[in-house]
Amino acid sequence: MLVLTRKLGESIQIGENIRCTILSVQGRSIKVGISAPKEISVYRSEVYDEVVEENRRAVEAVNRENLKVLADLGFKKITYE
Amino acid sequence: MLETVVGNVEFEEDDLYIFPEGLPGFEMCKRFLLWENPEYLPVSWIISAEDKDILFPLIPASTILKDYNPRNSHGNSAERVMIMLSLSQRAEEVTADLRAPFLLNSETKEGRQTILTDSKYSARHLVKNESYPNE
């Protein structure tokens, strides 16, 4: 991992389009401003990690035994377009 | 053709949705097929073209919640809002991840999974309680 020391108000450039700026430091909390193109997703890591976990769980849950449950969910048949 | 647990799936390259950012947890997978098997509708399946074992069910958000409208959606009519299901042996344990919907644009064939930071949506929403009764 690259480790950089920054002072308040200083920033880090990542690639051509992403800049992270240290906006404030209060005790153990640091406020970071992130400028990035809107197609770049920016999330708190723990939020992203939870989605990773849910996605893996959903993939692991697809097996023949569990497929039978779909008939019991009571979804109304719908059609597109 | 992909031989998957939900059936044999034939597709052409044009059918694939491209996920430019990949999928959280499966970042290497960028090409996915949205496959609808009449047997399972309204549930459809998103299947990785790179790894046929990476697949899971998606359901139109409107099937679960009537007023679900993630802010991150572009509101484009070509864009479907789909929700991932986690299956289980018991219907009462099947959950829907309302916090991380899939946005699939059928015109651009671009897809992404977005994360809603609005805490009113649960990552493990119990499906059985909310779904409409069979008609």
Backbone of each chain as ProteinMPNN parsed JSONL, in Angstrom:
{"seq_chain_A": "MLVLTRKLGESIQIGENIRCTILSVQGRSIKVGISAPKEISVYRSEVYDEVVEENRRAVEAVNRENLKVLADLGFKKITYE", "coords_chain_A": {"N_chain_A": [[0.846, -1.193, 0.0], [0.535, 2.164, -0.849], [1.71, 4.815, 1.049], [0.998, 8.026, 2.08], [1.779, 11.138, 3.584], [-0.267, 13.81, 4.542], [-1.116, 17.247, 4.936], [-3.603, 19.345, 6.518], [-5.875, 20.565, 4.173], [-4.315, 19.865, 2.057], [-3.924, 17.702, -0.812], [-4.485, 14.627, -2.69], [-3.721, 13.316, -5.779], [-5.26, 11.034, -7.885], [-4.711, 9.151, -10.591], [-5.893, 10.709, -13.618], [-8.219, 12.021, -13.056], [-9.175, 12.021, -10.464], [-9.334, 13.444, -7.293], [-8.429, 13.716, -3.953], [-9.048, 15.471, -1.053], [-7.886, 16.667, 2.057], [-10.083, 17.863, 4.302], [-10.839, 18.493, 6.906], [-9.7, 17.932, 10.255], [-10.576, 16.366, 13.116], [-9.994, 15.317, 16.163], [-10.281, 11.876, 16.11], [-11.523, 11.837, 13.703], [-11.529, 12.358, 10.251], [-12.167, 14.521, 7.631], [-12.728, 13.978, 4.306], [-12.591, 15.265, 1.104], [-13.773, 14.315, -2.06], [-13.154, 14.499, -5.418], [-14.387, 13.321, -8.37], [-15.013, 11.844, -11.582], [-18.442, 11.368, -12.565], [-19.031, 8.773, -13.306], [-17.409, 7.234, -11.83], [-17.677, 5.288, -9.03], [-18.042, 6.121, -5.652], [-17.7, 5.008, -2.468], [-18.153, 4.494, 1.072], [-15.872, 2.22, 2.485], [-16.813, 0.11, 4.089], [-19.461, -0.054, 3.383], [-19.371, -0.784, 0.696], [-18.119, -3.265, 1.044], [-20.109, -4.703, 2.311], [-21.93, -5.026, 0.263], [-20.452, -6.615, -1.438], [-20.393, -8.907, 0.132], [-23.132, -9.604, 0.202], [-23.588, -10.08, -2.518], [-21.948, -12.294, -2.987], [-23.16, -14.103, -1.326], [-25.641, -14.355, -2.571], [-24.921, -15.553, -4.975], [-23.866, -17.972, -4.079], [-26.148, -19.103, -3.108], [-27.586, -20.053, -5.197], [-28.715, -22.948, -6.164], [-29.801, -26.283, -7.038], [-31.552, -27.229, -5.1], [-32.465, -24.915, -3.791], [-33.788, -23.631, -5.834], [-36.342, -24.537, -6.002], [-37.799, -23.044, -4.302], [-38.711, -20.808, -5.538], [-41.194, -21.135, -6.625], [-42.785, -20.857, -4.468], [-42.839, -18.269, -3.683], [-44.795, -16.597, -4.482], [-44.893, -14.631, -6.457], [-46.422, -12.404, -8.675], [-47.034, -13.15, -12.01], [-45.438, -11.278, -14.426], [-45.158, -9.32, -17.396], [-42.849, -7.909, -19.695], [-42.701, -4.839, -21.512]], "CA_chain_A": [[0.0, 0.0, 0.0], [1.245, 3.45, -0.882], [1.36, 5.636, 2.209], [1.388, 9.421, 1.905], [1.379, 12.025, 4.671], [-0.823, 15.05, 4.025], [-1.56, 18.217, 5.932], [-4.931, 19.903, 6.28], [-5.995, 21.361, 2.946], [-3.553, 19.265, 0.96], [-4.71, 16.68, -1.507], [-3.817, 13.532, -3.398], [-4.263, 13.104, -7.116], [-5.253, 9.624, -8.305], [-4.955, 9.157, -12.039], [-6.074, 12.05, -14.189], [-9.516, 12.644, -12.768], [-9.65, 11.866, -9.084], [-8.547, 14.187, -6.313], [-8.924, 13.612, -2.582], [-8.521, 16.591, -0.278], [-8.144, 16.619, 3.503], [-10.852, 19.085, 4.563], [-10.762, 18.839, 8.325], [-9.251, 16.876, 11.161], [-11.08, 16.623, 14.466], [-9.782, 14.101, 16.943], [-10.034, 10.698, 15.282], [-12.295, 11.933, 12.46], [-10.922, 13.134, 9.183], [-13.112, 14.743, 6.556], [-12.035, 13.91, 3.02], [-13.398, 15.631, -0.063], [-13.353, 13.532, -3.217], [-13.661, 14.921, -6.726], [-14.188, 12.245, -9.337], [-16.057, 11.819, -12.618], [-19.625, 10.735, -11.967], [-19.086, 7.336, -13.583], [-16.623, 6.545, -10.804], [-18.446, 5.144, -7.799], [-17.276, 6.356, -4.425], [-18.469, 4.536, -1.317], [-17.406, 4.089, 2.265], [-15.43, 0.844, 2.234], [-17.637, -0.907, 4.765], [-20.699, -0.164, 2.605], [-19.025, -1.595, -0.478], [-17.824, -4.628, 1.484], [-21.381, -5.382, 2.591], [-22.512, -5.414, -1.033], [-19.639, -7.77, -1.86], [-20.845, -10.066, 0.9], [-24.475, -9.98, -0.254], [-23.482, -10.647, -3.868], [-21.391, -13.649, -2.883], [-24.193, -14.922, -0.693], [-26.68, -14.629, -3.577], [-24.365, -16.512, -5.943], [-23.751, -19.275, -3.415], [-27.487, -19.64, -2.799], [-28.236, -20.604, -6.403], [-28.492, -24.385, -6.369], [-31.057, -26.954, -7.42], [-32.439, -27.341, -3.944], [-33.083, -23.627, -3.504], [-34.612, -23.152, -6.947], [-37.733, -24.933, -5.781], [-38.473, -22.058, -3.468], [-39.259, -19.731, -6.371], [-42.624, -21.37, -6.832], [-43.514, -20.552, -3.228], [-42.702, -16.864, -3.312], [-46.059, -15.911, -4.753], [-44.779, -13.482, -7.348], [-47.372, -12.308, -9.77], [-46.346, -13.178, -13.302], [-45.547, -10.013, -15.145], [-44.451, -9.332, -18.677], [-42.234, -6.633, -20.033], [-42.96, -4.102, -22.759]], "C_chain_A": [[0.887, 1.25, 0.0], [0.783, 4.283, 0.308], [1.898, 7.054, 1.993], [0.941, 10.216, 3.124], [0.895, 13.345, 4.078], [-1.203, 15.97, 5.177], [-2.954, 18.708, 5.559], [-4.92, 20.774, 5.02], [-5.208, 20.8, 1.777], [-4.362, 18.129, 0.331], [-3.828, 15.636, -2.175], [-4.501, 13.374, -4.743], [-4.157, 11.623, -7.461], [-5.626, 9.575, -9.782], [-5.177, 10.585, -12.52], [-7.252, 12.785, -13.578], [-9.971, 12.613, -11.319], [-8.734, 12.622, -8.139], [-9.214, 14.09, -4.951], [-8.242, 14.682, -1.747], [-8.859, 16.419, 1.198], [-8.812, 17.933, 3.897], [-10.824, 19.486, 6.032], [-10.298, 17.634, 9.13], [-9.751, 17.249, 12.548], [-10.957, 15.346, 15.266], [-9.467, 12.955, 16.01], [-10.786, 10.738, 13.958], [-11.609, 12.851, 11.457], [-11.945, 13.281, 8.074], [-12.331, 14.823, 5.253], [-13.006, 14.323, 1.917], [-12.87, 14.886, -1.278], [-13.984, 14.108, -4.478], [-13.338, 13.819, -7.714], [-15.274, 12.345, -10.401], [-17.247, 11.017, -12.112], [-19.732, 9.246, -12.287], [-18.21, 6.53, -12.624], [-17.443, 6.488, -9.517], [-17.542, 5.352, -6.596], [-18.153, 5.948, -3.248], [-17.551, 4.414, -0.112], [-17.084, 2.609, 2.094], [-16.336, -0.189, 2.876], [-18.964, -1.1, 4.029], [-20.464, -1.042, 1.38], [-18.82, -3.055, -0.076], [-19.096, -5.412, 1.805], [-22.049, -5.841, 1.298], [-21.762, -6.62, -1.6], [-20.157, -9.028, -1.167], [-22.221, -10.548, 0.428], [-24.426, -10.613, -1.641], [-22.954, -12.075, -3.816], [-22.413, -14.601, -2.295], [-25.252, -15.321, -1.725], [-26.188, -15.662, -4.594], [-24.296, -17.905, -5.325], [-25.106, -19.924, -3.196], [-28.196, -20.211, -4.024], [-27.831, -22.068, -6.551], [-29.844, -25.052, -6.567], [-32.057, -27.003, -6.273], [-33.199, -26.028, -3.718], [-33.987, -23.116, -4.631], [-36.092, -23.461, -6.74], [-38.522, -23.859, -5.036], [-39.168, -20.983, -4.31], [-40.767, -19.881, -6.575], [-43.451, -20.947, -5.615], [-43.507, -19.07, -2.863], [-43.948, -16.048, -3.622], [-45.919, -14.681, -5.612], [-45.852, -13.549, -8.421], [-46.587, -12.344, -11.073], [-46.523, -11.831, -13.997], [-44.801, -10.139, -16.459], [-43.915, -7.942, -18.956], [-42.78, -6.098, -21.347], [-44.352, -4.317, -23.337]], "O_chain_A": [[1.852, 1.354, 0.756], [-0.418, 4.429, 0.536], [3.089, 7.253, 1.756], [-0.153, 9.995, 3.642], [1.557, 13.929, 3.22], [-1.567, 15.51, 6.26], [-3.42, 18.512, 4.437], [-4.04, 21.617, 4.846], [-5.408, 21.211, 0.634], [-5.356, 17.669, 0.891], [-2.603, 15.753, -2.215], [-5.727, 13.306, -4.822], [-3.085, 11.028, -7.341], [-6.744, 9.926, -10.159], [-4.709, 11.543, -11.905], [-7.292, 14.015, -13.575], [-11.04, 13.126, -10.99], [-7.514, 12.462, -8.176], [-10.41, 14.347, -4.811], [-7.015, 14.788, -1.733], [-9.986, 16.067, 1.546], [-8.189, 18.993, 3.835], [-10.789, 20.672, 6.362], [-10.481, 16.483, 8.733], [-9.404, 18.299, 13.089], [-11.724, 14.404, 15.071], [-8.526, 13.022, 15.219], [-10.708, 9.794, 13.172], [-11.176, 13.957, 11.78], [-12.526, 12.295, 7.622], [-11.403, 15.62, 5.111], [-14.111, 13.788, 1.817], [-11.661, 14.831, -1.502], [-15.207, 14.193, -4.586], [-12.182, 13.429, -7.881], [-16.349, 12.882, -10.135], [-17.082, 10.091, -11.319], [-20.457, 8.525, -11.601], [-18.261, 5.3, -12.608], [-17.85, 7.521, -8.984], [-16.429, 4.83, -6.533], [-19.239, 6.498, -3.062], [-16.338, 4.254, -0.248], [-17.916, 1.835, 1.62], [-16.603, -1.239, 2.291], [-19.528, -2.194, 4.05], [-21.261, -1.927, 1.071], [-19.283, -3.967, -0.76], [-19.158, -6.625, 1.601], [-22.656, -6.911, 1.246], [-22.367, -7.528, -2.17], [-20.335, -10.072, -1.794], [-22.446, -11.748, 0.272], [-25.144, -11.576, -1.909], [-23.452, -12.957, -4.516], [-22.521, -15.755, -2.709], [-25.704, -16.466, -1.756], [-26.944, -16.535, -5.019], [-24.63, -18.897, -5.973], [-25.208, -21.148, -3.107], [-29.279, -20.785, -3.908], [-26.731, -22.375, -7.01], [-30.891, -24.463, -6.3], [-33.26, -26.835, -6.472], [-34.408, -26.026, -3.485], [-34.85, -22.269, -4.402], [-36.969, -22.751, -7.23], [-39.747, -23.784, -5.132], [-40.103, -20.33, -3.845], [-41.504, -18.901, -6.681], [-44.654, -20.71, -5.718], [-44.095, -18.666, -1.86], [-44.135, -14.951, -3.096], [-46.74, -13.768, -5.516], [-46.141, -14.604, -8.986], [-45.585, -11.643, -11.218], [-47.638, -11.325, -14.129], [-43.913, -10.98, -16.602], [-44.467, -6.938, -18.504], [-43.265, -6.858, -22.185], [-44.681, -3.751, -24.379]]}, "seq_chain_B": "MLETVVGNVEFEEDDLYIFPEGLPGFEMCKRFLLWENPEYLPVSWIISAEDKDILFPLIPASTILKDYNPRNSHGNSAERVMIMLSLSQRAEEVTADLRAPFLLNSETKEGRQTILTDSKYSARHLVKNESYPNE", "coords_chain_B": {"N_chain_B": [[-22.925, -21.585, -25.868], [-24.163, -21.716, -22.548], [-24.063, -23.961, -19.931], [-26.003, -23.983, -17.284], [-27.1, -24.05, -13.844], [-29.687, -23.246, -13.898], [-30.568, -23.789, -16.378], [-29.943, -24.463, -19.909], [-28.292, -22.049, -21.64], [-28.514, -20.069, -24.399], [-26.835, -17.608, -26.225], [-26.018, -14.509, -27.859], [-23.261, -12.403, -28.608], [-24.165, -9.759, -28.763], [-26.26, -9.733, -27.03], [-25.308, -9.348, -24.531], [-24.915, -7.585, -21.47], [-22.818, -4.951, -20.57], [-20.869, -4.431, -17.805], [-19.196, -1.859, -16.814], [-17.77, -1.344, -14.478], [-17.579, -3.774, -13.38], [-18.706, -6.137, -10.924], [-19.454, -5.749, -7.526], [-17.433, -7.785, -5.569], [-17.139, -9.55, -7.586], [-15.342, -8.474, -9.424], [-13.894, -8.981, -11.705], [-15.618, -9.864, -13.579], [-17.273, -8.665, -16.299], [-19.032, -8.902, -18.37], [-22.299, -9.698, -18.85], [-25.183, -11.777, -19.071], [-28.619, -11.204, -19.268], [-30.952, -13.343, -18.514], [-34.006, -14.758, -19.316], [-36.099, -17.169, -18.268], [-39.068, -18.641, -19.033], [-40.176, -20.328, -17.177], [-39.423, -19.38, -14.723], [-40.231, -16.742, -14.483], [-41.633, -13.903, -12.705], [-38.946, -13.781, -12.159], [-35.715, -13.281, -13.343], [-32.476, -14.102, -14.667], [-29.168, -13.196, -13.973], [-26.241, -13.753, -15.567], [-22.853, -14.474, -15.587], [-20.849, -14.049, -18.408], [-18.318, -14.81, -18.44], [-17.918, -16.63, -16.42], [-19.843, -19.236, -15.851], [-20.844, -20.143, -13.483], [-21.237, -18.017, -11.933], [-23.952, -16.615, -11.177], [-27.166, -15.224, -10.504], [-30.488, -14.635, -9.177], [-32.592, -12.053, -10.436], [-35.092, -9.596, -9.918], [-37.775, -7.576, -11.084], [-37.86, -4.384, -9.608], [-40.339, -3.312, -9.086], [-41.934, -5.455, -8.586], [-41.573, -6.076, -6.007], [-41.628, -3.751, -4.395], [-43.83, -1.05, -4.652], [-43.278, 1.683, -4.788], [-40.609, 2.025, -5.183], [-37.811, 3.749, -5.969], [-34.864, 4.267, -6.857], [-32.564, 6.838, -6.298], [-30.25, 7.025, -7.72], [-30.812, 6.135, -10.173], [-31.105, 6.864, -13.637], [-33.528, 7.492, -14.528], [-34.252, 6.817, -17.008], [-36.264, 5.447, -19.513], [-35.49, 3.185, -20.785], [-34.084, 1.945, -18.964], [-33.957, -0.639, -16.776], [-34.881, -1.323, -13.456], [-33.643, -3.546, -11.304], [-33.74, -6.07, -8.781], [-31.665, -7.941, -6.645], [-31.997, -11.297, -5.606], [-31.548, -13.37, -2.746], [-31.58, -16.687, -2.506], [-33.14, -19.398, -0.675], [-33.852, -22.37, 1.218], [-36.324, -22.151, 2.322], [-39.194, -20.241, 1.669], [-39.77, -18.109, 3.304], [-37.333, -17.234, 4.067], [-36.079, -16.087, 1.97], [-34.357, -13.377, 0.632], [-34.254, -9.953, -0.492], [-32.066, -7.656, -1.967], [-32.439, -4.585, -1.404], [-30.868, -2.443, -1.141], [-28.852, -2.366, -2.954], [-29.452, -1.988, -5.917], [-29.792, -3.188, -9.327], [-29.119, -1.581, -12.326], [-30.138, -1.698, -15.507], [-29.606, -0.952, -18.758], [-31.378, -1.273, -21.578], [-31.012, -0.244, -24.076], [-28.394, 0.868, -24.371], [-27.088, -1.28, -23.488], [-25.709, -1.293, -21.16], [-24.789, -2.006, -17.878], [-25.086, -1.72, -14.303], [-24.387, -2.088, -10.839], [-25.72, -0.339, -8.311], [-25.228, 1.468, -5.25], [-27.312, 2.276, -2.659], [-27.293, 4.838, -0.376], [-29.208, 5.565, 1.292], [-30.701, 4.766, 4.205], [-33.138, 3.561, 4.55], [-33.624, 1.405, 3.02], [-33.295, -2.062, 3.016], [-30.655, -4.475, 3.013], [-31.308, -7.038, 3.286], [-34.072, -7.637, 2.73], [-37.057, -9.152, 3.554], [-38.739, -11.17, 1.342], [-41.115, -12.589, 1.135], [-43.102, -11.475, 2.743], [-43.829, -9.105, 1.536], [-44.525, -9.532, -1.062], [-46.876, -9.67, -3.755], [-49.955, -11.449, -3.572], [-50.532, -14.546, -5.27], [-52.379, -14.591, -8.284]], "CA_chain_B": [[-23.983, -21.934, -24.925], [-23.739, -21.912, -21.166], [-24.873, -24.923, -19.176], [-26.073, -23.481, -15.917], [-28.017, -24.759, -12.951], [-31.062, -22.837, -14.201], [-30.913, -24.203, -17.733], [-28.945, -24.219, -20.949], [-28.526, -20.687, -22.073], [-27.859, -19.677, -25.639], [-26.816, -16.141, -26.345], [-25.067, -13.918, -28.787], [-22.461, -11.337, -27.997], [-24.971, -8.535, -28.691], [-27.223, -9.822, -25.938], [-24.658, -9.16, -23.237], [-24.784, -6.292, -20.817], [-21.465, -4.671, -20.117], [-20.744, -3.74, -16.516], [-17.852, -1.287, -16.902], [-17.063, -1.417, -13.191], [-17.695, -5.113, -12.828], [-19.723, -6.329, -9.902], [-18.759, -5.892, -6.252], [-17.176, -9.183, -5.209], [-16.793, -10.27, -8.823], [-14.917, -7.325, -10.232], [-13.322, -9.409, -12.977], [-16.705, -10.165, -14.52], [-17.81, -7.419, -16.861], [-20.03, -9.195, -19.403], [-23.368, -10.498, -18.236], [-26.407, -12.018, -19.809], [-29.865, -11.21, -18.505], [-31.649, -14.465, -19.127], [-35.352, -14.981, -18.807], [-36.672, -18.488, -18.521], [-40.494, -18.498, -18.704], [-40.466, -21.141, -16.005], [-39.113, -18.672, -13.475], [-40.692, -15.35, -14.478], [-40.899, -12.702, -13.111], [-37.526, -13.826, -11.825], [-34.792, -13.577, -14.434], [-31.168, -14.491, -14.146], [-28.011, -12.524, -14.536], [-25.23, -14.807, -15.666], [-21.583, -13.986, -16.102], [-20.408, -14.719, -19.638], [-16.96, -15.284, -18.184], [-17.955, -17.762, -15.493], [-21.27, -19.605, -15.82], [-21.263, -20.421, -12.114], [-21.574, -16.751, -11.278], [-25.288, -16.215, -11.604], [-28.129, -15.09, -9.415], [-31.776, -14.15, -9.654], [-32.992, -10.65, -10.334], [-36.531, -9.426, -10.065], [-38.07, -6.146, -11.235], [-38.091, -3.762, -8.305], [-41.773, -3.054, -8.913], [-42.575, -6.674, -8.118], [-41.417, -6.143, -4.562], [-42.111, -2.505, -3.815], [-44.463, -0.227, -5.685], [-42.747, 3.048, -4.899], [-39.148, 1.963, -5.102], [-37.248, 4.556, -7.042], [-33.532, 4.675, -6.417], [-32.159, 8.151, -6.796], [-29.125, 6.903, -8.652], [-31.304, 5.782, -11.502], [-31.161, 8.008, -14.543], [-34.916, 7.715, -14.881], [-34.381, 6.501, -18.423], [-37.263, 4.381, -19.639], [-34.822, 1.966, -21.266], [-33.319, 1.405, -17.853], [-34.704, -1.462, -15.843], [-34.372, -1.395, -12.087], [-33.811, -4.931, -10.885], [-33.285, -6.349, -7.418], [-31.065, -9.265, -6.489], [-32.564, -12.164, -4.568], [-30.766, -14.46, -2.161], [-32.51, -17.805, -2.326], [-33.004, -20.219, 0.515], [-34.763, -23.509, 1.072], [-37.659, -21.738, 2.759], [-39.619, -18.988, 1.046], [-39.741, -17.047, 4.321], [-35.948, -16.79, 4.29], [-35.543, -15.47, 0.755], [-34.22, -11.939, 0.834], [-33.979, -9.096, -1.641], [-31.134, -6.591, -1.598], [-32.997, -3.312, -1.881], [-29.884, -1.383, -0.989], [-27.9, -2.359, -4.07], [-30.194, -2.384, -7.12], [-29.129, -3.253, -10.629], [-29.692, -0.726, -13.361], [-29.785, -2.315, -16.789], [-30.111, -0.156, -19.87], [-31.537, -2.204, -22.705], [-30.567, 0.399, -25.32], [-26.932, 0.956, -24.418], [-26.578, -2.56, -23.012], [-24.795, -1.061, -20.064], [-25.375, -2.357, -16.593], [-24.28, -1.451, -13.117], [-25.04, -2.256, -9.551], [-25.469, 0.891, -7.575], [-25.439, 1.29, -3.809], [-28.085, 3.379, -2.1], [-26.846, 5.109, 0.993], [-30.441, 5.799, 2.03], [-30.744, 3.595, 5.08], [-34.468, 2.964, 4.681], [-33.664, 0.174, 2.233], [-32.55, -3.138, 3.647], [-29.915, -5.404, 2.156], [-31.924, -8.361, 3.44], [-35.512, -7.44, 2.804], [-37.767, -10.434, 3.414], [-39.571, -11.047, 0.148], [-42.406, -13.274, 1.271], [-44.081, -10.616, 3.395], [-44.207, -7.952, 0.744], [-44.904, -9.856, -2.426], [-48.306, -9.737, -4.006], [-50.446, -12.828, -3.627], [-50.764, -15.092, -6.61], [-53.762, -14.392, -8.754]], "C_chain_B": [[-23.405, -22.143, -23.525], [-24.662, -22.937, -20.51], [-24.875, -24.497, -17.727], [-27.087, -24.291, -15.122], [-29.479, -24.388, -13.25], [-31.469, -23.18, -15.634], [-29.771, -23.959, -18.697], [-29.265, -22.915, -21.647], [-27.771, -20.417, -23.362], [-27.9, -18.167, -25.754], [-25.854, -15.732, -27.443], [-24.388, -12.746, -28.095], [-23.288, -10.045, -27.802], [-25.958, -8.54, -27.524], [-26.624, -9.385, -24.603], [-24.74, -7.716, -22.75], [-23.343, -6.139, -20.357], [-21.544, -3.904, -18.795], [-19.334, -3.146, -16.47], [-17.057, -1.421, -15.607], [-17.046, -2.829, -12.623], [-18.764, -5.128, -11.752], [-18.987, -6.451, -8.572], [-18.626, -7.365, -5.844], [-16.755, -10.015, -6.405], [-16.309, -9.247, -9.847], [-14.358, -7.733, -11.593], [-14.4, -9.679, -14.03], [-17.318, -8.857, -15.016], [-18.904, -7.657, -17.898], [-21.064, -10.159, -18.829], [-24.546, -10.647, -19.182], [-27.583, -11.917, -18.844], [-30.754, -12.242, -19.17], [-32.998, -14.688, -18.475], [-35.831, -16.358, -19.235], [-38.132, -18.409, -18.09], [-40.883, -19.249, -17.429], [-40.327, -20.361, -14.705], [-39.644, -17.242, -13.41], [-41.638, -15.093, -13.315], [-39.428, -12.68, -12.704], [-36.741, -14.074, -13.104], [-33.405, -13.77, -13.823], [-30.079, -13.648, -14.783], [-26.852, -13.519, -14.427], [-23.955, -14.212, -16.244], [-21.199, -14.761, -17.354], [-19.004, -15.284, -19.454], [-16.934, -16.52, -17.289], [-19.413, -18.137, -15.252], [-21.768, -19.932, -14.419], [-21.566, -19.147, -11.333], [-22.896, -16.273, -11.867], [-26.177, -16.069, -10.383], [-29.416, -14.478, -9.945], [-31.955, -12.653, -9.458], [-34.5, -10.584, -10.545], [-36.804, -7.934, -10.244], [-38.414, -5.542, -9.877], [-39.579, -3.587, -8.032], [-42.526, -4.294, -8.437], [-42.571, -6.74, -6.592], [-41.992, -4.908, -3.875], [-42.672, -1.617, -4.913], [-43.754, 1.111, -5.873], [-41.225, 3.086, -4.791], [-38.557, 2.73, -6.275], [-35.878, 5.075, -6.637], [-33.088, 5.974, -7.084], [-31.052, 8.057, -7.841], [-29.561, 6.52, -10.06], [-31.368, 7.028, -12.364], [-32.596, 8.333, -14.952], [-35.176, 7.479, -16.357], [-35.346, 5.319, -18.572], [-36.651, 3.088, -20.166], [-34.096, 1.268, -20.119], [-34.224, 0.631, -16.905], [-34.049, -1.421, -14.481], [-34.688, -2.795, -11.568], [-33.168, -5.141, -9.509], [-32.779, -7.781, -7.327], [-31.75, -10.03, -5.351], [-31.503, -13.125, -4.045], [-31.731, -15.581, -1.825], [-32.203, -18.567, -1.041], [-33.952, -21.396, 0.337], [-36.187, -23.142, 1.445], [-37.989, -20.366, 2.194], [-39.5, -17.819, 2.032], [-38.336, -16.493, 4.55], [-35.329, -16.144, 3.057], [-35.503, -13.957, 0.941], [-33.903, -11.23, -0.472], [-33.067, -7.968, -1.177], [-31.607, -5.261, -2.187], [-31.959, -2.192, -1.853], [-28.937, -1.291, -2.189], [-28.587, -2.85, -5.355], [-29.312, -2.435, -8.364], [-29.863, -2.352, -11.599], [-29.199, -1.248, -14.7], [-30.425, -1.519, -17.912], [-30.172, -1.023, -21.125], [-31.127, -1.576, -24.036], [-29.05, 0.415, -25.427], [-26.278, -0.368, -24.025], [-25.527, -2.362, -21.911], [-25.512, -1.391, -18.756], [-24.471, -1.938, -15.453], [-25.097, -1.79, -11.893], [-24.697, -1.019, -8.752], [-25.786, 0.65, -6.101], [-26.17, 2.508, -3.271], [-27.623, 3.61, -0.664], [-28.031, 5.462, 1.888], [-30.743, 4.572, 2.9], [-32.129, 2.968, 5.187], [-34.58, 1.654, 3.901], [-32.736, -0.874, 2.832], [-31.811, -3.982, 2.615], [-30.512, -6.805, 2.238], [-33.425, -8.211, 3.7], [-36.206, -8.784, 2.601], [-38.831, -10.313, 2.332], [-40.997, -11.522, 0.391], [-43.485, -12.35, 1.834], [-44.642, -9.537, 2.481], [-44.806, -8.313, -0.607], [-46.424, -9.941, -2.568], [-48.75, -11.197, -4.02], [-50.661, -13.267, -5.076], [-52.198, -14.886, -7.028], [-54.24, -15.633, -9.482]], "O_chain_B": [[-22.307, -22.675, -23.357], [-25.885, -22.794, -20.533], [-23.873, -24.632, -17.025], [-27.828, -25.106, -15.67], [-30.395, -25.129, -12.896], [-32.591, -22.891, -16.05], [-28.767, -23.334, -18.355], [-30.361, -22.713, -22.17], [-26.546, -20.523, -23.413], [-28.899, -17.534, -25.413], [-25.003, -16.504, -27.885], [-24.898, -12.187, -27.123], [-23.126, -9.338, -26.807], [-26.43, -7.49, -27.09], [-27.354, -9.087, -23.658], [-24.645, -6.767, -23.528], [-22.735, -7.069, -19.827], [-22.202, -2.868, -18.695], [-18.381, -3.845, -16.127], [-15.838, -1.588, -15.627], [-16.557, -3.054, -11.516], [-19.614, -4.241, -11.684], [-17.997, -7.178, -8.486], [-19.619, -8.091, -5.789], [-16.101, -11.048, -6.263], [-16.805, -9.174, -10.971], [-14.346, -6.931, -12.527], [-14.114, -9.716, -15.227], [-17.818, -8.053, -14.23], [-19.623, -6.729, -18.267], [-20.748, -11.265, -18.39], [-24.853, -9.759, -19.978], [-27.55, -12.472, -17.746], [-31.249, -12.022, -20.275], [-33.115, -14.791, -17.254], [-35.948, -16.655, -20.424], [-38.42, -18.142, -16.923], [-41.797, -18.851, -16.706], [-41.012, -20.635, -13.719], [-39.516, -16.593, -12.373], [-42.395, -15.995, -12.954], [-38.746, -11.671, -12.884], [-37.069, -14.983, -13.867], [-33.209, -13.617, -12.618], [-30.079, -13.421, -15.993], [-26.539, -14.039, -13.357], [-23.984, -13.529, -17.267], [-21.222, -15.992, -17.358], [-18.561, -16.135, -20.226], [-16.033, -17.353, -17.393], [-20.131, -17.44, -14.535], [-22.975, -19.992, -14.186], [-22.086, -19.195, -10.218], [-22.939, -15.619, -12.909], [-25.96, -16.715, -9.357], [-29.437, -13.881, -11.021], [-31.528, -12.075, -8.458], [-35.09, -11.403, -11.25], [-36.136, -7.109, -9.621], [-39.167, -6.126, -9.098], [-40.028, -3.699, -6.891], [-43.644, -4.181, -7.936], [-43.433, -7.364, -5.974], [-42.741, -5.009, -2.904], [-42.063, -1.454, -5.97], [-43.645, 1.609, -6.994], [-40.646, 4.08, -4.353], [-38.786, 2.386, -7.435], [-35.752, 6.191, -6.133], [-33.233, 6.154, -8.293], [-30.939, 8.903, -8.728], [-28.778, 6.575, -11.008], [-31.652, 8.12, -11.871], [-32.847, 9.325, -15.637], [-36.204, 7.897, -16.89], [-35.25, 4.327, -17.851], [-37.232, 2.015, -20.007], [-33.568, 0.166, -20.27], [-35.144, 1.191, -16.309], [-32.825, -1.477, -14.36], [-35.851, -3.171, -11.416], [-32.196, -4.48, -9.141], [-33.387, -8.708, -7.862], [-32.037, -9.479, -4.288], [-30.671, -13.626, -4.802], [-32.596, -15.433, -0.962], [-31.153, -18.396, -0.421], [-34.761, -21.413, -0.59], [-37.143, -23.741, 0.951], [-37.17, -19.448, 2.235], [-39.175, -16.696, 1.648], [-38.163, -15.429, 5.144], [-34.181, -15.701, 3.097], [-36.486, -13.34, 1.353], [-33.367, -11.813, -1.414], [-33.278, -7.394, -0.109], [-31.233, -4.872, -3.293], [-32.145, -1.136, -2.459], [-28.301, -0.261, -2.409], [-28.344, -3.964, -5.819], [-28.25, -1.816, -8.434], [-31.092, -2.37, -11.673], [-28.002, -1.242, -14.987], [-31.649, -1.428, -17.999], [-29.145, -1.446, -21.657], [-30.918, -2.288, -25.018], [-28.487, 0.023, -26.449], [-25.075, -0.556, -24.204], [-24.595, -3.152, -21.761], [-26.691, -1.083, -18.576], [-23.256, -1.815, -15.611], [-26.328, -1.78, -11.914], [-23.527, -0.697, -8.546], [-26.529, -0.27, -5.76], [-25.699, 3.637, -3.411], [-27.573, 2.685, 0.147], [-27.874, 5.637, 3.097], [-31.005, 3.483, 2.388], [-32.285, 1.942, 5.85], [-35.521, 0.886, 4.1], [-31.567, -0.614, 3.114], [-32.282, -4.175, 1.494], [-30.262, -7.651, 1.379], [-33.948, -8.607, 4.742], [-35.974, -9.469, 1.605], [-39.712, -9.456, 2.404], [-41.958, -10.923, -0.093], [-44.648, -12.438, 1.442], [-45.787, -9.11, 2.634], [-45.506, -7.509, -1.222], [-47.143, -10.244, -1.616], [-47.995, -12.075, -4.437], [-50.931, -12.459, -5.965], [-53.119, -14.994, -6.218], [-55.376, -15.673, -9.955]]}, "name": "protein", "num_of_chains": 2, "seq": "MLVLTRKLGESIQIGENIRCTILSVQGRSIKVGISAPKEISVYRSEVYDEVVEENRRAVEAVNRENLKVLADLGFKKITYEMLETVVGNVEFEEDDLYIFPEGLPGFEMCKRFLLWENPEYLPVSWIISAEDKDILFPLIPASTILKDYNPRNSHGNSAERVMIMLSLSQRAEEVTADLRAPFLLNSETKEGRQTILTDSKYSARHLVKNESYPNE"}
